[in-house]
Amino acid sequence: MSVADVVLVVVATFAAGFVNAVAGGGSLVSFPALVATGLSPLVANVTNTVALWPGYVGGAVSARHSLDPADRWLRALVAAVVIGAAAGAALLLVVDDGVFDAVVPFLVLLGAGLLAVPQARLARLRSGGDGRPRRRTAMAATGVGGAYGAYFGGGLGVVLLATLSAFVGGELRRLNAMKNVLSLVANTVALIAFVGFGPVSWGAVAVGAPASLLGGVLGGRLASRLPALALRRAVVALSVAVGIALLVG
């Protein structure tokens, strides 16, 4: 990696960790930066997952006080995410590189679209009914979210928050904390698969992982003071531009 590439990766992963803590969608910032250093979309995606993992750890740890370890919802959804993420990571590793290259512009645009959904609208999505049918539906939806997160991951937090708002409901602080834990679980499963079998650019990880952790810690401390909506809009605009560039490039 050149000096310019190192600077780009450090800045992008720091920003990704920061944006994830404040508004969500940080992977949509760091992914195109990794592509810009010359990595293929597949390698950039795998590397992005590994490099941003420390930021997810920081987010989950900072939200631990809002969770009950005995929460039956959380235990059920963690199991669903593990299964879904394992399937998503396996799919990414076995498909041809050309397939991922072909679909990644649409995944970036999908992530941008998910990120553009207002948080207030997500909070109104809760479905009626209680009991096992709703829990089974929630587990299925969360499993799909875990698969998406391991396969690509852009906008994963929004997918999970929408699922939690629709099927779990309750205080937003608890839902956000659950989202952070489930995001960490999905990324941990993907991390294990990618470290063992994926095409990781370890040079980019070496400079990006500490930067993402620092960004996540700083973002977590400043989250209540910063305009999350403005950050989300900026990430959406960047993602749309990147998706179109990948589509026509």
Number of C-alpha atoms within 10 A of each C-alpha: 11 8 8 10 16 18 13 18 29 23 19 25 34 29 22 31 37 28 27 30 28 26 23 22 30 31 30 30 26 31 29 23 22 26 16 15 17 12 17 13 22 24 18 24 28 26 28 32 26 25 29 29 24 24 30 26 20 22 26 22 14 17 18 15 11 14 17 12 10 8 9 10 16 19 11 15 23 22 15 24 30 23 18 27 29 22 20 24 28 19 14 23 18 9 10 11 14 11 11 18 15 13 12 19 22 16 20 29 22 17 27 25 15 19 25 18 13 12 15 8 10 17 19 12 15 16 13 9 10 10 7 9 10 16 18 15 13 21 23 17 22 29 26 20 28 35 28 22 26 34 28 27 27 29 28 28 26 25 24 26 25 26 26 28 22 18 22 20 18 12 11 13 12 18 23 22 21 25 25 25 22 28 29 25 23 32 30 22 21 31 25 14 19 21 14 10 12 20 15 22 17 13 11 23 22 14 17 31 25 20 26 33 25 20 27 32 23 18 25 21 14 13 18 10 9 12 11 16 14 11 18 23 15 12 25 24 14 16 28 20 15 19 23 14 11 18 16 7 7
